[in-house]
Amino acid sequence: MDNYAAGLNASLDGKAIVDLFYSLSAAKNKIITRALGNSALAGYLVTTAVPYPGVTDYPDTSNRWHQMVSSIKFPMKDGTLTPKLEYRYEKYDRVDFQLVNVGQYFNLDPSTATSLFLGVGEDIPGYNAHIVSASLEYRF
């Protein structure tokens, strides 16, 4: 997992304070499969989830979360009240081969193992969020 962040804080003649911030969190997971043992020996049992020879690794999984925040504050003369306006943008996305094209599956046959998968592929969807907020800070 890699995390990156940068920010800037500036005061504009004491009349306004501007904050800018950006962060990125990115993760990648690799699943590498290998068969154990010697395939030339009699009785060799493939112990990997993919065919041997020509072992193929599973596809990578990844997720990324971007966050960008900008705000401006207007401190009043005595410094006890400070109005603030903020804009925040967030974006999240994920790639996971285990959840791609997984539909609903329902099997309650008593002669087999019971399985129930409902909407598995939609547990944490990616999103884009735009958030605007206004606040009033009071210091005492």
N, C-alpha and C positions, 0 to 999 in steps of 0.2 A: 504494500500500500504506500502510495506517495501522497504527501500533503504539501501544498504550496499556498502561501498567503502573502499579501502585500497590503499595506494601508498607508494613508496619508491623513494628517491632521493639520489644519491650518486655521489661523486666526486672522480675520480680515479687519484690521484697525480696531479690534476689541468690540466691534459692533456685531459680528457674526463669527461663528465657529463652524468650519466645514470638515466633515469626516468622510473619507472614501475608503472602502475596504473590498478586497476580492480574495476569495479562497477557492481552491480546487482540491478535492480529495478523489484520487483515482486508485482503484484496486484491480489487479488482474490475478486470476487463479489458473494455474496450469496443472492438469492431471496427466501425469506421464505413466504409461503402463509398460511393463516389461514381463516377459515370461521367465519364471525361475527354473533353473535346471538346464540340462543338456538335451536338446531336442533330438540328438542323434541316438540316444539310448532307447532301447526297447522299453515299452511301458511308460514313456514320457507322457505326462498329463499337462496339457496347457493350463496354466494358472493365471491367465490374463483375460480381461474382458473382451479383447479383440482378437481376431485370427492371427495365427503365427504361421509362417514367416510374414514379413511385411507388417510388423507391429505398427499400429496407428494409435497415436495418443487421442484422448478425448478432446473435443473443442475447448478453447479457453472460455472462461467465464469472466465477466468484468462488471464493475459499476463505477459511475462517475457522479460526483455531486459538486455543482458550481454554486457559489453564493456571491452576490454583489450587493453591497450596501452603501448608500449615500445618504447623508443627513446634513441638515443645517440647523444650527441653534442660534437664537437671538437673546443673549443675556440682557436682562434689564439693568438699570443703573445701579441699584443696590445689590445685585447679584443673588437675590433670594428667589426670583422667578425667572425661568428660562423656557420659553416656548421652543418646541422642536418639531421639525417636519422630516420624515424619513421615507425613503423608497428602498425596497428590498426585492431582489430578483433571485429566485432559486430554480435550479434545473437538476433533475435527477433522472438517470437512465441506467438500465441494467441489461446485460446480455447473459442469458443462462440457457444453455442447450437443453437442460433437464426440464425446463418449463415451456419451451417453444412447442407449439402445436399439441399441447396436452389438453385433450378434451375431457368432458365429463365421462366417468366410467363408473358403472354400478354393477356389482356382482355379489349377490347374496345367496348363491347356490350352496346349500348345506354340504354337498359332497366335495366342494373345493374350499380353498382358503377364502375367507371373506375379505373383500376389498371394496373400498369406497373412496373415490376421488371426485370431488365436485369443485370445479372452477380452480384447479390447482395453478394454472398458468396465469392467474390474475391476482396473486396474493399481494404483490407490491408493484403496482404499475409505475412507469416513469411519469414525471410530471414537470410542468412549468408553472411557477407561481409568481405573480406580481402582487406585492403588498405595499400599500401606502398607509402611513400612520402619522398621527399628530399627537403630541403629548405636551404636558406642562409640568416642568420640574420645579419643586419647591425646596429650598435649602433653609435650614434653621440652625 
